[in-house]
Amino acid sequence: MAGFFFTYFMLAKKIKKSSKYKITLPIIILALLLVINPIFFTQKQVLFQAHKIIIQQILIILFGFSLLFNKISFNKDTIKVIIIIGLYLIYSIIRSLLSVYKIFIFDTLEHLIPYFILFVFITIYDFGKRDRVIIAISILVSLFFTIIFGYNLQKEFTSFSRLGLSWANANYLASYLLILLSFAYYLYNTIIKKYKFIIVGVAIVLIGLLFWTQSRGGMLSLFIISAFLIIRSFYCKKKWKIMIASIALAVAIVVVVSMYFSGIRSKTIIYRQRIYTAEKEYIKDHWLLGTGFSSFKHVFPKYRLVDYKLIGQEDYVTHAHNEFAEIITESGILGLLLFLSFLFFIYHIAIKKLKELSIEKKYFVISCMLAIILLIIQNQVSITMRIPSILIYFYIICGLIVSSCKDKKNIKTYYSKYIWLKILLILILSFFLYTSYQRYKGYIFFQKSKDYVSARRKNRSIKNSIIYGEKALQIIPTNTELLYQLGSLYTTNKQYDKALQIYDTLTSISPYYPQSAFWQGYVYSLRGDWKSAVSYYQKELDLNEYPRIYFNVAISYKNLNKKKSYADYLLLYLEKITERTERHLILEKEEVIKDEKTNIDYAINELMNYYKDNDYMKKIISEYKLILQ
């Protein structure tokens, strides 16, 4: 890495000596954005995505200001691409405003619109050869800062596996590394020969880190590209070095996958298969227009398999784990066609102009195209393009492709005619920066509330947690995670009326929020309203079958003096507990039984007493007792 910095500074020195080139402010700001952006995903905590977006937006505004009195140039191709992606954005906004989940539209717009504006700024700017080299090197230099933060955040090195990677989300990191590999390819083919060994060294480090992430999408992307290079090299006799390197990479991928993926990743493969199965019904119901921006996580619980908690799958699925599936679910087939049209126009422009470009520019465009392909392939089994700190690369790279492939014959250059357009875009960015800052303050209070929750057992600070939660609610009143936490806090603090009010708000915003109906039923049971408790428990059972609900329903029927229903649900509880011990993908049988031991003993004793004159039922209960004790 030190050698890479040496290369960077040598290049900078060479550029400085050149009288024809002066590094411009837009390039400095864009390079700065590319260097610091990886810091935004070198931690697993996603809560403070807000402050990361603010930093991005500030730099995008500065980039816009740097272009304010600069020339802009575009042609018909540039306009076509801007119109297509603009139509996709406008359609998605309109569809979301017509959705019952329109309240969440800003969750996506706060980063999507600034990225769209950044894309427009990049497409109308003329990048020279030195500019492109600086951009590519800045992207690779960012790896140095990523490793520094990673070293400080890595708790300990336990194993060369995804589970041993504690300093970053593995999938986000994999997307970033794939992008870096693409630009390493560009620099290898354009940099001075004596520095090429440094690029090769960096590429080896990138591939090693990529193996560490154990990202299925990342491995699939690399394997497809290496297979393509093997085939291409076979027809190009002079490319034998590339063929050997590609074969070695393909073999390494096969070895790593076969050795490390089978045991560690098997459970998540099952989870993804179940998510994809549920998405089929989701898409079937909303295939044409979708359900609107940011609506997936609020609608999906309606379609997920009801036994998900029984087998230990996570409660809250925020994304479709497939980019195209997410686009269809949120904006329908029309949204997907517009998005694919955007990609088509980008690649059509690139392929059409590729032969006319200089060798250096050709490698740059190919590298950008390669980065997009790798990102799209990975996102067939992942969600990284839904993460702002990764999505921004997509728009930057698409903008670089369009800017690099302008038809010189038809380019129109303006110095001041469209300054009003730049000012308008900067004002829009300023509005989003202001609103993002307000949301950021809400997230600060929310985090303080969560901190007090985690410390509650030590210093009984539940009241402070509620105070900060209420402050956060004033700023981010539609945040479902906050509402869910506040409901739980009010319940624990015996403020049952407030808890029910919060849960009502939660279900009005997100009707299928996981376990919201369960907690409403639980609050009603604490108030002694057993009939209402049963009603809400039954709502939860329609979406989610797991043992604790059956047990709570049984207790409710006991208090309603419905002995037959009481016994039936206790029996169902034992049945579900037994099923949980057999099917749970994370906990061992002993762990499941230990967590529920008190309730299991209670259910068995009560059922034995209820069926004391029924030998057949006593035999069944005894079998459950044998299994569960």
Secondary structure, 3 states (H helix, E strand, C coil): CHHHHHHHHHHHHHHHHCCCCCCCHHHHHHHHHHHHHHHHHCCCCCCCHHHHHHHHHHHHHHHHHHHCCCCEEECHHHHHHHHHHHHHHHHHHHHHHCCCCHHHHHHHHHHHHHHHHHHHHHHCCCCCHHHHHHHHHHHHHHHHHHHHHHHHHCCCCCCCCHHHCCCCCHHHHHHHHHHHHHHHHHHHHHCCHHHHHHHHHHHHHHHHHHHHHCCHHHHHHHHHHHHHHHHHHHHCHHHHHHHHHHHHHHHHHHHHHHHHHHHHCHHHHHHHHHHHHHHHHHHHHHCCCCCCCCCHHHHHHHCCCCCCCCCCCCCCCCCCCCHHHHHHHHHHHHHHHHHHHHHHHHHHHHHHHHCCCCHHHHHHHHHHHHHHHHHHHHCCCCCHHHCHHHHHHHHHHHHHHHHHCCCHHHCEEECCCCHHHHHHHHHHHHHHHHHHHHHHHHHHHHHHHHHHHHCHHHHCCHHHHHHHHHHHHHHCCCCHHHHHHHHHHHHHCCCHHHHHHHHHHHHHHCCCCCCHHHHHHHHHHHCCCHHHHHHHHHHHHHHCCCHHHHHHHHHHHHHCCCHHHHHHHHHHHHHHHHHHHHHCCCCCHHHHHHHHHHHHHHHHHHHHHHCCCCHHHHHHHHHHHHHHC
